Amino acid sequence: KTLSGDTTLTFSNTAIGMVKDLVITGDHALTLPAGSTVAGTYDGTVSNLIQVVVTGASTYWYSISQPQ
């Protein structure tokens, strides 16, 4: 997904243990649902791989990385 403006993501129909990988770029603010970022920060000037792990009911862990 390429952001064309500030974006807030929402998740639905999640299940504990579910893992989703998102590739997001765009130099705009990105807001993720409440959760814990376990690694990295979003950098809108490059592509970001954001891995989302559902750890509980509406509970998420995020790992964010960029290409080296």
N, CA, C, O and CB atoms as a CASP TS submission, in Angstrom:
PFRMAT TS
TARGET T0000
AUTHOR 0000-0000-0000
METHOD Language model
MODEL 1
PARENT N/A
ATOM      1  N   LYS     1       0.851  -1.163   0.000  1.00  0.00           N
ATOM      2  CA  LYS     1       0.000   0.000   0.000  1.00  0.00           C
ATOM      3  C   LYS     1       0.895   1.223   0.000  1.00  0.00           C
ATOM      4  O   LYS     1       1.868   1.297   0.750  1.00  0.00           O
ATOM      5  CB  LYS     1      -0.967   0.000   1.212  1.00  0.00           C
ATOM      6  N   THR     2       0.559   2.171  -0.840  1.00  0.00           N
ATOM      7  CA  THR     2       1.252   3.453  -0.848  1.00  0.00           C
ATOM      8  C   THR     2       0.325   4.494  -0.244  1.00  0.00           C
ATOM      9  O   THR     2      -0.783   4.715  -0.732  1.00  0.00           O
ATOM     10  CB  THR     2       1.691   3.858  -2.292  1.00  0.00           C
ATOM     11  N   LEU     3       0.786   5.123   0.812  1.00  0.00           N
ATOM     12  CA  LEU     3      -0.034   6.131   1.488  1.00  0.00           C
ATOM     13  C   LEU     3      -0.066   7.408   0.662  1.00  0.00           C
ATOM     14  O   LEU     3       0.971   7.880   0.198  1.00  0.00           O
ATOM     15  CB  LEU     3       0.505   6.421   2.909  1.00  0.00           C
ATOM     16  N   SER     4      -1.256   7.963   0.481  1.00  0.00           N
ATOM     17  CA  SER     4      -1.395   9.235  -0.230  1.00  0.00           C
ATOM     18  C   SER     4      -1.767  10.361   0.731  1.00  0.00           C
ATOM     19  O   SER     4      -1.944  11.509   0.322  1.00  0.00           O
ATOM     20  CB  SER     4      -2.451   9.115  -1.339  1.00  0.00           C
ATOM     21  N   GLY     5      -1.883  10.019   2.006  1.00  0.00           N
ATOM     22  CA  GLY     5      -2.204  10.973   3.063  1.00  0.00           C
ATOM     23  C   GLY     5      -2.091  10.264   4.385  1.00  0.00           C
ATOM     24  O   GLY     5      -1.862   9.055   4.419  1.00  0.00           O
ATOM     25  N   ASP     6      -2.247  10.989   5.481  1.00  0.00           N
ATOM     26  CA  ASP     6      -2.214  10.363   6.805  1.00  0.00           C
ATOM     27  C   ASP     6      -3.248   9.243   6.840  1.00  0.00           C
ATOM     28  O   ASP     6      -4.377   9.416   6.381  1.00  0.00           O
ATOM     29  CB  ASP     6      -2.488  11.410   7.936  1.00  0.00           C
ATOM     30  N   THR     7      -2.856   8.089   7.390  1.00  0.00           N
ATOM     31  CA  THR     7      -3.700   6.890   7.333  1.00  0.00           C
ATOM     32  C   THR     7      -3.770   6.215   8.689  1.00  0.00           C
ATOM     33  O   THR     7      -2.761   6.083   9.382  1.00  0.00           O
ATOM     34  CB  THR     7      -3.173   5.905   6.285  1.00  0.00           C
ATOM     35  N   THR     8      -4.960   5.790   9.059  1.00  0.00           N
ATOM     36  CA  THR     8      -5.184   4.983  10.252  1.00  0.00           C
ATOM     37  C   THR     8      -5.686   3.619   9.810  1.00  0.00           C
ATOM     38  O   THR     8      -6.715   3.523   9.141  1.00  0.00           O
ATOM     39  CB  THR     8      -6.194   5.669  11.227  1.00  0.00           C
ATOM     40  N   LEU     9      -4.970   2.565  10.179  1.00  0.00           N
ATOM     41  CA  LEU     9      -5.393   1.216   9.838  1.00  0.00           C
ATOM     42  C   LEU     9      -6.302   0.657  10.921  1.00  0.00           C
ATOM     43  O   LEU     9      -6.140   0.968  12.101  1.00  0.00           O
ATOM     44  CB  LEU     9      -4.179   0.304   9.636  1.00  0.00           C
ATOM     45  N   THR    10      -7.248  -0.159  10.520  1.00  0.00           N
ATOM     46  CA  THR    10      -8.089  -0.904  11.460  1.00  0.00           C
ATOM     47  C   THR    10      -8.077  -2.363  11.032  1.00  0.00           C
ATOM     48  O   THR    10      -7.922  -2.665   9.848  1.00  0.00           O
ATOM     49  CB  THR    10      -9.558  -0.335  11.505  1.00  0.00           C
ATOM     50  N   PHE    11      -8.236  -3.252  11.972  1.00  0.00           N
ATOM     51  CA  PHE    11      -8.263  -4.681  11.700  1.00  0.00           C
ATOM     52  C   PHE    11      -9.611  -5.244  12.102  1.00  0.00           C
ATOM     53  O   PHE    11     -10.222  -4.777  13.064  1.00  0.00           O
ATOM     54  CB  PHE    11      -7.125  -5.408  12.441  1.00  0.00           C
ATOM     55  N   SER    12     -10.082  -6.253  11.364  1.00  0.00           N
ATOM     56  CA  SER    12     -11.323  -6.934  11.725  1.00  0.00           C
ATOM     57  C   SER    12     -11.155  -8.422  11.443  1.00  0.00           C
ATOM     58  O   SER    12     -10.272  -8.826  10.687  1.00  0.00           O
ATOM     59  CB  SER    12     -12.544  -6.349  10.940  1.00  0.00           C
ATOM     60  N   ASN    13     -12.003  -9.222  12.054  1.00  0.00           N
ATOM     61  CA  ASN    13     -11.995 -10.674  11.863  1.00  0.00           C
ATOM     62  C   ASN    13     -10.640 -11.298  12.169  1.00  0.00           C
ATOM     63  O   ASN    13     -10.191 -12.192  11.453  1.00  0.00           O
ATOM     64  CB  ASN    13     -12.395 -11.010  10.446  1.00  0.00           C
ATOM     65  N   THR    14      -9.991 -10.832  13.227  1.00  0.00           N
ATOM     66  CA  THR    14      -8.694 -11.390  13.600  1.00  0.00           C
ATOM     67  C   THR    14      -8.880 -12.581  14.534  1.00  0.00           C
ATOM     68  O   THR    14      -9.906 -12.719  15.201  1.00  0.00           O
ATOM     69  CB  THR    14      -7.811 -10.317  14.267  1.00  0.00           C
ATOM     70  N   ALA    15      -7.862 -13.435  14.565  1.00  0.00           N
ATOM     71  CA  ALA    15      -7.855 -14.591  15.464  1.00  0.00           C
ATOM     72  C   ALA    15      -6.472 -14.688  16.096  1.00  0.00           C
ATOM     73  O   ALA    15      -5.469 -14.392  15.447  1.00  0.00           O
ATOM     74  CB  ALA    15      -8.224 -15.917  14.702  1.00  0.00           C
ATOM     75  N   ILE    16      -6.415 -15.096  17.343  1.00  0.00           N
ATOM     76  CA  ILE    16      -5.142 -15.243  18.041  1.00  0.00           C
ATOM     77  C   ILE    16      -4.242 -16.174  17.242  1.00  0.00           C
ATOM     78  O   ILE    16      -4.664 -17.242  16.798  1.00  0.00           O
ATOM     79  CB  ILE    16      -5.354 -15.783  19.484  1.00  0.00           C
ATOM     80  N   GLY    17      -2.989 -15.748  17.066  1.00  0.00           N
ATOM     81  CA  GLY    17      -2.013 -16.520  16.313  1.00  0.00           C
ATOM     82  C   GLY    17      -1.907 -16.099  14.854  1.00  0.00           C
ATOM     83  O   GLY    17      -0.973 -16.512  14.166  1.00  0.00           O
ATOM     84  N   MET    18      -2.830 -15.298  14.373  1.00  0.00           N
ATOM     85  CA  MET    18      -2.814 -14.837  12.991  1.00  0.00           C
ATOM     86  C   MET    18      -1.608 -13.926  12.778  1.00  0.00           C
ATOM     87  O   MET    18      -1.281 -13.104  13.634  1.00  0.00           O
ATOM     88  CB  MET    18      -4.134 -14.096  12.636  1.00  0.00           C
ATOM     89  N   VAL    19      -0.948 -14.080  11.626  1.00  0.00           N
ATOM     90  CA  VAL    19       0.187 -13.242  11.265  1.00  0.00           C
ATOM     91  C   VAL    19      -0.089 -12.645   9.889  1.00  0.00           C
ATOM     92  O   VAL    19      -0.457 -13.366   8.962  1.00  0.00           O
ATOM     93  CB  VAL    19       1.526 -14.057  11.274  1.00  0.00           C
ATOM     94  N   LYS    20       0.085 -11.342   9.752  1.00  0.00           N
ATOM     95  CA  LYS    20      -0.100 -10.652   8.471  1.00  0.00           C
ATOM     96  C   LYS    20       1.136  -9.804   8.199  1.00  0.00           C
ATOM     97  O   LYS    20       1.663  -9.146   9.097  1.00  0.00           O
ATOM     98  CB  LYS    20      -1.398  -9.767   8.478  1.00  0.00           C
ATOM     99  N   ASP    21       1.590  -9.827   6.952  1.00  0.00           N
ATOM    100  CA  ASP    21       2.708  -9.003   6.526  1.00  0.00           C
ATOM    101  C   ASP    21       2.185  -7.897   5.625  1.00  0.00           C
ATOM    102  O   ASP    21       1.460  -8.157   4.664  1.00  0.00           O
ATOM    103  CB  ASP    21       3.784  -9.849   5.799  1.00  0.00           C
ATOM    104  N   LEU    22       2.556  -6.660   5.941  1.00  0.00           N
ATOM    105  CA  LEU    22       2.133  -5.499   5.164  1.00  0.00           C
ATOM    106  C   LEU    22       3.375  -4.810   4.608  1.00  0.00           C
ATOM    107  O   LEU    22       4.364  -4.651   5.324  1.00  0.00           O
ATOM    108  CB  LEU    22       1.287  -4.512   6.033  1.00  0.00           C
ATOM    109  N   VAL    23       3.338  -4.403   3.352  1.00  0.00           N
ATOM    110  CA  VAL    23       4.399  -3.587   2.782  1.00  0.00           C
ATOM    111  C   VAL    23       3.781  -2.223   2.510  1.00  0.00           C
ATOM    112  O   VAL    23       2.869  -2.087   1.695  1.00  0.00           O
ATOM    113  CB  VAL    23       5.011  -4.234   1.468  1.00  0.00           C
ATOM    114  N   ILE    24       4.298  -1.211   3.213  1.00  0.00           N
ATOM    115  CA  ILE    24       3.701   0.126   3.155  1.00  0.00           C
ATOM    116  C   ILE    24       4.800   1.154   2.906  1.00  0.00           C
ATOM    117  O   ILE    24       5.885   1.088   3.484  1.00  0.00           O
ATOM    118  CB  ILE    24       2.928   0.452   4.471  1.00  0.00           C
ATOM    119  N   THR    25       4.490   2.096   2.039  1.00  0.00           N
ATOM    120  CA  THR    25       5.386   3.212   1.766  1.00  0.00           C
ATOM    121  C   THR    25       4.560   4.485   1.693  1.00  0.00           C
ATOM    122  O   THR    25       3.332   4.429   1.619  1.00  0.00           O
ATOM    123  CB  THR    25       6.188   2.987   0.450  1.00  0.00           C
ATOM    124  N   GLY    26       5.213   5.608   1.711  1.00  0.00           N
ATOM    125  CA  GLY    26       4.524   6.896   1.640  1.00  0.00           C
ATOM    126  C   GLY    26       4.898   7.750   2.834  1.00  0.00           C
ATOM    127  O   GLY    26       4.772   7.323   3.982  1.00  0.00           O
ATOM    128  N   ASP    27       5.360   8.961   2.557  1.00  0.00           N
ATOM    129  CA  ASP    27       5.863   9.837   3.619  1.00  0.00           C
ATOM    130  C   ASP    27       4.720  10.605   4.273  1.00  0.00           C
ATOM    131  O   ASP    27       4.630  11.830   4.194  1.00  0.00           O
ATOM    132  CB  ASP    27       6.908  10.819   3.060  1.00  0.00           C
ATOM    133  N   HIS    28       3.848   9.829   4.927  1.00  0.00           N
ATOM    134  CA  HIS    28       2.705  10.390   5.657  1.00  0.00           C
ATOM    135  C   HIS    28       2.618   9.665   6.993  1.00  0.00           C
ATOM    136  O   HIS    28       3.251   8.626   7.180  1.00  0.00           O
ATOM    137  CB  HIS    28       1.358  10.247   4.838  1.00  0.00           C
ATOM    138  N   ALA    29       1.846  10.201   7.911  1.00  0.00           N
ATOM    139  CA  ALA    29       1.672   9.559   9.219  1.00  0.00           C
ATOM    140  C   ALA    29       0.879   8.266   9.059  1.00  0.00           C
ATOM    141  O   ALA    29      -0.146   8.231   8.378  1.00  0.00           O
ATOM    142  CB  ALA    29       0.956  10.513  10.214  1.00  0.00           C
ATOM    143  N   LEU    30       1.367   7.209   9.694  1.00  0.00           N
ATOM    144  CA  LEU    30       0.669   5.926   9.718  1.00  0.00           C
ATOM    145  C   LEU    30       0.327   5.611  11.165  1.00  0.00           C
ATOM    146  O   LEU    30       1.208   5.571  12.024  1.00  0.00           O
ATOM    147  CB  LEU    30       1.535   4.785   9.077  1.00  0.00           C
ATOM    148  N   THR    31      -0.953   5.387  11.431  1.00  0.00           N
ATOM    149  CA  THR    31      -1.402   5.029  12.773  1.00  0.00           C
ATOM    150  C   THR    31      -1.906   3.597  12.731  1.00  0.00           C
ATOM    151  O   THR    31      -2.784   3.254  11.940  1.00  0.00           O
ATOM    152  CB  THR    31      -2.513   6.004  13.289  1.00  0.00           C
ATOM    153  N   LEU    32      -1.331   2.760  13.602  1.00  0.00           N
ATOM    154  CA  LEU    32      -1.731   1.362  13.722  1.00  0.00           C
ATOM    155  C   LEU    32      -2.661   1.210  14.911  1.00  0.00           C
ATOM    156  O   LEU    32      -2.616   2.029  15.829  1.00  0.00           O
ATOM    157  CB  LEU    32      -0.497   0.439  13.869  1.00  0.00           C
ATOM    158  N   PRO    33      -3.506   0.180  14.922  1.00  0.00           N
ATOM    159  CA  PRO    33      -4.346  -0.065  16.096  1.00  0.00           C
ATOM    160  C   PRO    33      -3.470  -0.218  17.347  1.00  0.00           C
ATOM    161  O   PRO    33      -2.303  -0.596  17.253  1.00  0.00           O
ATOM    162  CB  PRO    33      -5.221  -1.333  15.887  1.00  0.00           C
ATOM    163  N   ALA    34      -4.035   0.074  18.493  1.00  0.00           N
ATOM    164  CA  ALA    34      -3.286  -0.037  19.754  1.00  0.00           C
ATOM    165  C   ALA    34      -2.621  -1.399  19.839  1.00  0.00           C
ATOM    166  O   ALA    34      -3.244  -2.427  19.571  1.00  0.00           O
ATOM    167  CB  ALA    34      -4.216   0.184  20.976  1.00  0.00           C
ATOM    168  N   GLY    35      -1.367  -1.396  20.209  1.00  0.00           N
ATOM    169  CA  GLY    35      -0.614  -2.639  20.328  1.00  0.00           C
ATOM    170  C   GLY    35       0.771  -2.329  20.832  1.00  0.00           C
ATOM    171  O   GLY    35       1.022  -1.240  21.349  1.00  0.00           O
ATOM    172  N   SER    36       1.669  -3.278  20.687  1.00  0.00           N
ATOM    173  CA  SER    36       3.041  -3.123  21.138  1.00  0.00           C
ATOM    174  C   SER    36       3.984  -3.261  19.951  1.00  0.00           C
ATOM    175  O   SER    36       3.983  -4.286  19.269  1.00  0.00           O
ATOM    176  CB  SER    36       3.382  -4.159  22.232  1.00  0.00           C
ATOM    177  N   THR    37       4.791  -2.227  19.702  1.00  0.00           N
ATOM    178  CA  THR    37       5.811  -2.337  18.669  1.00  0.00           C
ATOM    179  C   THR    37       7.016  -3.000  19.309  1.00  0.00           C
ATOM    180  O   THR    37       7.621  -2.454  20.232  1.00  0.00           O
ATOM    181  CB  THR    37       6.180  -0.935  18.052  1.00  0.00           C
ATOM    182  N   VAL    38       7.357  -4.173  18.817  1.00  0.00           N
ATOM    183  CA  VAL    38       8.459  -4.923  19.418  1.00  0.00           C
ATOM    184  C   VAL    38       9.785  -4.629  18.736  1.00  0.00           C
ATOM    185  O   VAL    38      10.845  -4.928  19.286  1.00  0.00           O
ATOM    186  CB  VAL    38       8.173  -6.411  19.360  1.00  0.00           C
ATOM    187  N   ALA    39       9.736  -4.040  17.531  1.00  0.00           N
ATOM    188  CA  ALA    39      10.969  -3.686  16.836  1.00  0.00           C
ATOM    189  C   ALA    39      10.665  -2.669  15.751  1.00  0.00           C
ATOM    190  O   ALA    39       9.668  -2.795  15.040  1.00  0.00           O
ATOM    191  CB  ALA    39      11.646  -4.937  16.235  1.00  0.00           C
ATOM    192  N   GLY    40      11.523  -1.656  15.619  1.00  0.00           N
ATOM    193  CA  GLY    40      11.474  -0.746  14.497  1.00  0.00           C
ATOM    194  C   GLY    40      10.511   0.410  14.611  1.00  0.00           C
ATOM    195  O   GLY    40       9.676   0.477  15.513  1.00  0.00           O
ATOM    196  N   THR    41      10.658   1.333  13.650  1.00  0.00           N
ATOM    197  CA  THR    41       9.773   2.476  13.519  1.00  0.00           C
ATOM    198  C   THR    41       9.457   2.674  12.039  1.00  0.00           C
ATOM    199  O   THR    41      10.253   2.300  11.178  1.00  0.00           O
ATOM    200  CB  THR    41      10.411   3.758  14.136  1.00  0.00           C
ATOM    201  N   TYR    42       8.320   3.249  11.749  1.00  0.00           N
ATOM    202  CA  TYR    42       7.909   3.491  10.374  1.00  0.00           C
ATOM    203  C   TYR    42       8.721   4.636   9.773  1.00  0.00           C
ATOM    204  O   TYR    42       8.871   5.691  10.389  1.00  0.00           O
ATOM    205  CB  TYR    42       6.404   3.804  10.307  1.00  0.00           C
ATOM    206  N   ASP    43       9.240   4.420   8.569  1.00  0.00           N
ATOM    207  CA  ASP    43       9.982   5.442   7.824  1.00  0.00           C
ATOM    208  C   ASP    43       9.294   5.606   6.470  1.00  0.00           C
ATOM    209  O   ASP    43       9.450   4.762   5.587  1.00  0.00           O
ATOM    210  CB  ASP    43      11.510   5.049   7.654  1.00  0.00           C
ATOM    211  N   GLY    44       8.548   6.668   6.307  1.00  0.00           N
ATOM    212  CA  GLY    44       7.751   6.860   5.107  1.00  0.00           C
ATOM    213  C   GLY    44       8.538   7.158   3.850  1.00  0.00           C
ATOM    214  O   GLY    44       7.962   7.214   2.764  1.00  0.00           O
ATOM    215  N   THR    45       9.855   7.352   3.970  1.00  0.00           N
ATOM    216  CA  THR    45      10.659   7.661   2.785  1.00  0.00           C
ATOM    217  C   THR    45      11.108   6.407   2.043  1.00  0.00           C
ATOM    218  O   THR    45      11.667   6.507   0.950  1.00  0.00           O
ATOM    219  CB  THR    45      11.874   8.477   3.182  1.00  0.00           C
ATOM    220  N   VAL    46      10.873   5.226   2.618  1.00  0.00           N
ATOM    221  CA  VAL    46      11.245   3.946   1.999  1.00  0.00           C
ATOM    222  C   VAL    46      10.119   2.948   2.216  1.00  0.00           C
ATOM    223  O   VAL    46       9.170   3.226   2.948  1.00  0.00           O
ATOM    224  CB  VAL    46      12.587   3.399   2.586  1.00  0.00           C
ATOM    225  N   SER    47      10.225   1.776   1.577  1.00  0.00           N
ATOM    226  CA  SER    47       9.250   0.703   1.821  1.00  0.00           C
ATOM    227  C   SER    47       9.469   0.115   3.207  1.00  0.00           C
ATOM    228  O   SER    47      10.606  -0.050   3.650  1.00  0.00           O
ATOM    229  CB  SER    47       9.360  -0.406   0.739  1.00  0.00           C
ATOM    230  N   ASN    48       8.379  -0.199   3.882  1.00  0.00           N
ATOM    231  CA  ASN    48       8.417  -0.779   5.222  1.00  0.00           C
ATOM    232  C   ASN    48       7.708  -2.118   5.199  1.00  0.00           C
ATOM    233  O   ASN    48       6.615  -2.243   4.647  1.00  0.00           O
ATOM    234  CB  ASN    48       7.768   0.168   6.264  1.00  0.00           C
ATOM    235  N   LEU    49       8.335  -3.120   5.801  1.00  0.00           N
ATOM    236  CA  LEU    49       7.678  -4.401   6.021  1.00  0.00           C
ATOM    237  C   LEU    49       7.177  -4.378   7.458  1.00  0.00           C
ATOM    238  O   LEU    49       7.965  -4.300   8.401  1.00  0.00           O
ATOM    239  CB  LEU    49       8.651  -5.627   5.752  1.00  0.00           C
ATOM    240  N   ILE    50       5.865  -4.445   7.614  1.00  0.00           N
ATOM    241  CA  ILE    50       5.261  -4.440   8.943  1.00  0.00           C
ATOM    242  C   ILE    50       4.612  -5.798   9.150  1.00  0.00           C
ATOM    243  O   ILE    50       3.680  -6.168   8.437  1.00  0.00           O
ATOM    244  CB  ILE    50       4.215  -3.273   9.106  1.00  0.00           C
ATOM    245  N   GLN    51       5.114  -6.536  10.133  1.00  0.00           N
ATOM    246  CA  GLN    51       4.527  -7.832  10.458  1.00  0.00           C
ATOM    247  C   GLN    51       3.648  -7.645  11.687  1.00  0.00           C
ATOM    248  O   GLN    51       4.078  -7.106  12.707  1.00  0.00           O
ATOM    249  CB  GLN    51       5.632  -8.923  10.705  1.00  0.00           C
ATOM    250  N   VAL    52       2.412  -8.101  11.565  1.00  0.00           N
ATOM    251  CA  VAL    52       1.426  -7.980  12.638  1.00  0.00           C
ATOM    252  C   VAL    52       1.133  -9.382  13.162  1.00  0.00           C
ATOM    253  O   VAL    52       0.758 -10.270  12.396  1.00  0.00           O
ATOM    254  CB  VAL    52       0.111  -7.270  12.138  1.00  0.00           C
ATOM    255  N   VAL    53       1.303  -9.580  14.465  1.00  0.00           N
ATOM    256  CA  VAL    53       0.974 -10.849  15.105  1.00  0.00           C
ATOM    257  C   VAL    53      -0.152 -10.583  16.094  1.00  0.00           C
ATOM    258  O   VAL    53      -0.034  -9.717  16.961  1.00  0.00           O
ATOM    259  CB  VAL    53       2.227 -11.481  15.819  1.00  0.00           C
ATOM    260  N   VAL    54      -1.239 -11.325  15.962  1.00  0.00           N
ATOM    261  CA  VAL    54      -2.368 -11.183  16.883  1.00  0.00           C
ATOM    262  C   VAL    54      -2.069 -12.061  18.104  1.00  0.00           C
ATOM    263  O   VAL    54      -2.003 -13.285  17.998  1.00  0.00           O
ATOM    264  CB  VAL    54      -3.742 -11.592  16.193  1.00  0.00           C
ATOM    265  N   THR    55      -1.891 -11.419  19.260  1.00  0.00           N
ATOM    266  CA  THR    55      -1.511 -12.147  20.474  1.00  0.00           C
ATOM    267  C   THR    55      -2.659 -12.312  21.456  1.00  0.00           C
ATOM    268  O   THR    55      -2.534 -13.050  22.433  1.00  0.00           O
ATOM    269  CB  THR    55      -0.374 -11.443  21.157  1.00  0.00           C
ATOM    270  N   GLY    56      -3.763 -11.643  21.214  1.00  0.00           N
ATOM    271  CA  GLY    56      -4.931 -11.756  22.082  1.00  0.00           C
ATOM    272  C   GLY    56      -6.084 -10.999  21.445  1.00  0.00           C
ATOM    273  O   GLY    56      -5.952 -10.464  20.345  1.00  0.00           O
ATOM    274  N   ALA    57      -7.202 -10.957  22.135  1.00  0.00           N
ATOM    275  CA  ALA    57      -8.366 -10.224  21.621  1.00  0.00           C
ATOM    276  C   ALA    57      -8.000  -8.748  21.477  1.00  0.00           C
ATOM    277  O   ALA    57      -7.752  -8.069  22.474  1.00  0.00           O
ATOM    278  CB  ALA    57      -9.606 -10.399  22.565  1.00  0.00           C
ATOM    279  N   SER    58      -7.967  -8.252  20.245  1.00  0.00           N
ATOM    280  CA  SER    58      -7.585  -6.857  19.950  1.00  0.00           C
ATOM    281  C   SER    58      -6.226  -6.494  20.522  1.00  0.00           C
ATOM    282  O   SER    58      -6.009  -5.352  20.928  1.00  0.00           O
ATOM    283  CB  SER    58      -8.630  -5.900  20.495  1.00  0.00           C
ATOM    284  N   THR    59      -5.304  -7.456  20.558  1.00  0.00           N
ATOM    285  CA  THR    59      -3.948  -7.245  21.055  1.00  0.00           C
ATOM    286  C   THR    59      -2.973  -7.638  19.952  1.00  0.00           C
ATOM    287  O   THR    59      -3.013  -8.761  19.449  1.00  0.00           O
ATOM    288  CB  THR    59      -3.682  -8.067  22.363  1.00  0.00           C
ATOM    289  N   TYR    60      -2.091  -6.702  19.576  1.00  0.00           N
ATOM    290  CA  TYR    60      -1.207  -6.896  18.431  1.00  0.00           C
ATOM    291  C   TYR    60       0.241  -6.592  18.789  1.00  0.00           C
ATOM    292  O   TYR    60       0.518  -5.711  19.604  1.00  0.00           O
ATOM    293  CB  TYR    60      -1.651  -6.019  17.266  1.00  0.00           C
ATOM    294  N   TRP    61       1.173  -7.336  18.166  1.00  0.00           N
ATOM    295  CA  TRP    61       2.600  -7.040  18.222  1.00  0.00           C
ATOM    296  C   TRP    61       3.017  -6.658  16.814  1.00  0.00           C
ATOM    297  O   TRP    61       2.644  -7.323  15.847  1.00  0.00           O
ATOM    298  CB  TRP    61       3.441  -8.263  18.770  1.00  0.00           C
ATOM    299  N   TYR    62       3.794  -5.582  16.699  1.00  0.00           N
ATOM    300  CA  TYR    62       4.249  -5.097  15.406  1.00  0.00           C
ATOM    301  C   TYR    62       5.777  -5.142  15.327  1.00  0.00           C
ATOM    302  O   TYR    62       6.471  -4.733  16.258  1.00  0.00           O
ATOM    303  CB  TYR    62       3.737  -3.666  15.157  1.00  0.00           C
ATOM    304  N   SER    63       6.285  -5.644  14.204  1.00  0.00           N
ATOM    305  CA  SER    63       7.700  -5.558  13.874  1.00  0.00           C
ATOM    306  C   SER    63       7.787  -4.776  12.571  1.00  0.00           C
ATOM    307  O   SER    63       7.140  -5.124  11.583  1.00  0.00           O
ATOM    308  CB  SER    63       8.372  -6.989  13.750  1.00  0.00           C
ATOM    309  N   ILE    64       8.587  -3.720  12.576  1.00  0.00           N
ATOM    310  CA  ILE    64       8.694  -2.837  11.417  1.00  0.00           C
ATOM    311  C   ILE    64      10.147  -2.796  10.968  1.00  0.00           C
ATOM    312  O   ILE    64      11.047  -2.535  11.766  1.00  0.00           O
ATOM    313  CB  ILE    64       8.172  -1.404  11.747  1.00  0.00           C
ATOM    314  N   SER    65      10.371  -3.059   9.673  1.00  0.00           N
ATOM    315  CA  SER    65      11.740  -3.013   9.157  1.00  0.00           C
ATOM    316  C   SER    65      11.753  -2.444   7.751  1.00  0.00           C
ATOM    317  O   SER    65      10.735  -2.422   7.059  1.00  0.00           O
ATOM    318  CB  SER    65      12.378  -4.413   9.170  1.00  0.00           C
ATOM    319  N   GLN    66      12.939  -1.979   7.342  1.00  0.00           N
ATOM    320  CA  GLN    66      13.160  -1.423   6.023  1.00  0.00           C
ATOM    321  C   GLN    66      14.318  -2.170   5.360  1.00  0.00           C
ATOM    322  O   GLN    66      15.150  -2.764   6.044  1.00  0.00           O
ATOM    323  CB  GLN    66      13.449   0.101   6.103  1.00  0.00           C
ATOM    324  N   PRO    67      14.369  -2.137   4.002  1.00  0.00           N
ATOM    325  CA  PRO    67      15.483  -2.787   3.314  1.00  0.00           C
ATOM    326  C   PRO    67      16.803  -2.104   3.674  1.00  0.00           C
ATOM    327  O   PRO    67      16.847  -0.898   3.919  1.00  0.00           O
ATOM    328  CB  PRO    67      15.264  -2.762   1.784  1.00  0.00           C
ATOM    329  N   GLN    68      17.850  -2.879   3.701  1.00  0.00           N
ATOM    330  CA  GLN    68      19.180  -2.357   4.018  1.00  0.00           C
ATOM    331  C   GLN    68      19.897  -1.899   2.784  1.00  0.00           C
ATOM    332  O   GLN    68      21.032  -1.430   2.867  1.00  0.00           O
ATOM    333  CB  GLN    68      20.007  -3.397   4.729  1.00  0.00           C
TER
END
